[in-house]
Amino acid sequence: MEETDIIAPPKKRRIFIKPRELVFGIILITICVIVSAVAINKIGLERDTTDARTISDRVIAAIAKRDGSAIRATGSPDFQKAYSATQLTQGFENVEIATLKTPTLDRQVIVNTPNGRSFYFVYKYSALKVPFYVRTTVQRESGHWYLTSIAGNIDESVLTSND
């Protein structure tokens, strides 16, 4: 008798993905993309907030020193065209009594615009019975963070009405 090899019939290869597997895969990929986008946006927002706050804090430190040159140096090219160092120094000498103590950050607002993010920081000075508020606006232009505006008032709502 001759020995014969037993050969198993070849298994059929599945070429197509079942519809439910396809749907599951699409859902899984979509969730991964959304989670990644949110994480990247959050990291970018935190970095931008830190960078913008650094510029704003420099401005507040310059106000304490009545140093218009330092304030102007943090400004955007348009800001620097609009204000001289002397104008800035004189402006903060006029409110010197109100700004004697170190302020606290009262409010931070971030606005997305077609030109990028604008950061509004409102600081509260409490040297007098009536608080004095200073709002700085910081924006990224040409790869750098700049002060684009600064305003002060005893009425915080005047500074935040456009938020």
C-alpha positions as CSV (number, residue, x, y, z in Angstrom):
1,M,0.0,0.0,0.0
2,E,1.1,3.4,-0.8
3,E,1.2,6.1,1.7
4,T,-0.7,9.2,0.7
5,D,-0.3,12.5,2.1
6,I,-3.4,14.0,3.5
7,I,-3.7,17.5,2.2
8,A,-6.2,19.8,3.8
9,P,-8.2,21.8,1.5
10,P,-7.0,25.4,1.3
11,K,-8.8,27.9,3.5
12,K,-10.7,30.6,1.8
13,R,-9.0,33.9,2.3
14,R,-11.3,36.7,3.3
15,I,-10.7,39.7,1.1
16,F,-13.4,42.1,2.1
17,I,-13.9,43.7,5.5
18,K,-17.3,43.2,7.0
19,P,-19.4,46.4,7.1
20,R,-19.6,46.4,10.9
21,E,-15.8,46.2,11.1
22,L,-15.5,49.1,8.7
23,V,-17.9,51.2,10.7
24,F,-16.1,50.4,13.9
25,G,-12.7,51.3,12.3
26,I,-14.0,54.6,11.0
27,I,-15.5,55.5,14.4
28,L,-12.2,54.6,16.2
29,I,-10.1,56.7,13.8
30,T,-12.5,59.6,14.1
31,I,-12.3,59.5,17.9
32,C,-8.5,59.4,17.8
33,V,-8.4,62.4,15.4
34,I,-10.8,64.4,17.6
35,V,-8.9,63.7,20.8
36,S,-5.6,64.5,19.2
37,A,-6.9,67.8,17.8
38,V,-8.3,68.8,21.2
39,A,-5.0,68.0,22.9
40,I,-2.9,69.9,20.4
41,N,-5.2,72.9,20.7
42,K,-5.1,72.9,24.5
43,I,-1.3,72.7,24.5
44,G,-1.1,75.5,22.0
45,L,-3.6,77.6,24.0
46,E,-1.7,77.1,27.2
47,R,1.6,78.1,25.6
48,D,0.1,81.1,23.9
49,T,-1.5,82.2,27.2
50,T,1.8,81.9,29.0
51,D,3.6,83.9,26.3
52,A,1.0,86.6,26.1
53,R,0.8,86.9,29.9
54,T,4.6,87.4,30.0
55,I,4.3,90.5,27.8
56,S,1.4,91.8,29.9
57,D,3.2,91.3,33.1
58,R,6.2,93.2,31.7
59,V,3.8,96.1,31.0
60,I,2.5,96.0,34.5
61,A,6.0,96.0,35.9
62,A,6.9,99.0,33.7
63,I,3.8,100.9,35.0
64,A,5.1,100.4,38.6
65,K,8.4,101.9,37.5
66,R,6.7,104.7,35.4
67,D,8.8,103.5,32.5
68,G,7.2,104.5,29.3
69,S,10.2,103.3,27.3
70,A,9.7,99.7,28.6
71,I,6.0,99.8,27.8
72,R,6.6,101.1,24.3
73,A,9.3,98.4,23.7
74,T,6.6,95.7,24.3
75,G,4.3,97.3,21.8
76,S,3.5,96.4,18.2
77,P,4.8,98.6,15.4
78,D,1.4,100.3,15.2
79,F,1.3,100.8,19.0
80,Q,4.8,102.3,18.8
81,K,3.7,104.7,16.1
82,A,0.7,105.8,18.1
83,Y,2.5,106.4,21.5
84,S,5.9,107.9,22.5
85,A,7.7,106.8,25.6
86,T,7.0,110.2,27.1
87,Q,3.3,110.0,26.5
88,L,3.1,106.6,28.2
89,T,5.2,107.8,31.1
90,Q,3.0,110.9,31.6
91,G,-0.1,108.8,31.3
92,F,0.8,106.6,34.1
93,E,2.2,109.4,36.3
94,N,-1.3,110.8,36.2
95,V,-2.7,107.6,37.9
96,E,0.4,107.0,40.1
97,I,-1.5,107.1,43.4
98,A,-4.0,104.5,42.1
99,T,-1.2,102.2,40.9
100,L,1.1,102.2,43.9
101,K,0.3,98.7,45.1
102,T,1.0,95.6,43.1
103,P,-2.2,94.6,41.2
104,T,-3.9,91.3,40.9
105,L,-5.0,89.7,37.7
106,D,-8.8,90.2,37.8
107,R,-9.8,88.8,34.4
108,Q,-8.4,87.1,31.4
109,V,-10.3,86.9,28.1
110,I,-9.1,85.1,25.0
111,V,-10.7,86.0,21.6
112,N,-10.0,84.1,18.4
113,T,-10.0,86.5,15.5
114,P,-9.2,86.1,11.8
115,N,-5.8,87.5,12.6
116,G,-5.1,85.0,15.4
117,R,-5.8,85.1,19.2
118,S,-6.1,88.3,21.2
119,F,-5.5,88.1,24.9
120,Y,-7.1,90.7,27.2
121,F,-5.7,90.9,30.8
122,V,-7.5,93.1,33.3
123,Y,-5.5,93.9,36.4
124,K,-7.1,95.4,39.6
125,Y,-5.2,97.9,41.7
126,S,-6.5,98.4,45.2
127,A,-4.3,101.2,46.6
128,L,-7.3,103.5,47.0
129,K,-10.8,102.9,48.3
130,V,-12.1,102.7,44.8
131,P,-10.2,100.1,42.7
132,F,-8.5,101.1,39.5
133,Y,-8.3,98.7,36.6
134,V,-5.8,98.4,33.7
135,R,-6.5,96.3,30.6
136,T,-3.7,95.2,28.3
137,T,-4.3,93.6,25.0
138,V,-1.6,91.3,23.6
139,Q,-1.6,89.7,20.2
140,R,0.8,87.7,18.1
141,E,2.0,89.5,15.0
142,S,4.7,88.3,12.6
143,G,5.8,85.6,15.0
144,H,6.2,87.8,18.0
145,W,3.9,88.7,21.0
146,Y,3.1,92.5,21.2
147,L,1.1,94.8,23.4
148,T,-1.5,96.2,21.0
149,S,-3.4,98.4,23.5
150,I,-3.6,99.5,27.1
151,A,-6.3,101.3,28.9
152,G,-7.1,102.2,32.5
153,N,-10.4,103.1,34.3
154,I,-12.1,103.0,37.7
155,D,-15.0,101.3,36.0
156,E,-14.1,97.7,35.0
157,S,-17.1,97.4,32.8
158,V,-15.7,100.2,30.5
159,L,-12.7,98.0,29.9
160,T,-14.6,94.7,29.5
161,S,-17.6,95.8,27.5
162,N,-16.1,94.7,24.2
163,D,-15.1,91.2,25.5
